Amino acid sequence: MIPMVTVIMPCRNAEKWLASSIGSVLNQSFKNFDVIIVDDGSTDNSLKIIESLMEQDSRLDLVRLTEPSGAAIARNMAITISKGRYIAFLDADDIWLPSKLEQQISFMQLNNYPFCFSAYEKINEAGDVIGKNGVPDKVNYQELLKTCVIGCLTVIYDKDYFG
């Protein structure tokens, strides 16, 4: 059985990048997902872009917060209404490579891992790679308290395991 992934995307005034970000999810080779976009009080054209894309793909859902609350509140609220077994995060100004979900879900299931993150590239507004963040050999709680080396856009976790 192919598991479902809920992609959670907080959004605040991201009209410049939003279509590319959502497009990078819709273009995934792994297709069993839904996307919860949480608008955190946008005052630009973000809502129009989201609504237009929602007309084209029923896997997109919009939740509007009544007042700006920040990305963490937006993510946590979306988790409470998520339907997928797996939760993945993508901010509205980030993009994924086309096989991201397929590779990570396959890796997690093959190894029975409830949490996964990956390396990623930093790009500028033109899409040029300007840096890379690798994956450390080990992570532990004490080190993560000092410096978090986990890029939020790379995280997938199993909701059945963690809740």
C-alpha positions, 0 to 999 in steps of 0.5 A: 500500500502506498502511504499518503503524505501531507505536505504542510506549507506556511505562507505569508506574503510569498507571491514571488515564489509561491507558484514555483514552490507549490509547483515543485510539490505538484511535480513530484514523482510520488503522487499520493499526497495532499498539501495544506497551505496555511496563510498567515495573514498575507497582504500581497497576491498570495491568496489569489495564486493559491486559489487559482492553483486550487482550481487546477488540483484538488490535492491543495487545501487552504487554511487562513489564520485569523491573525499573523501567528508565525510559521511554527503556529501555522505548521502545528495547526496544519498537523492537527488537520493532516490526513497523511501518515507522513508529514513533510514541510515546505516553506512557500519560498523553497522548492523540492527536486522532483523525486524528493518524496519518492526517495525519502518515503522509500528510504524510510519504509525500507529501513523502518525509520519514522523520521528522515531529513536530507542534504539540500542546496541553497539557491538565489532568486535566479535559481543558481546554487549558492551553497550546500548543506550536507548531512552530518554523520550523527545528530543528538539532542544536545547538539541540536539544542546548540545548532539545528543542522536539519533543514525544515524543507527536508524533514518527513516524519511518520505521524503514526509513530510520533503523533 
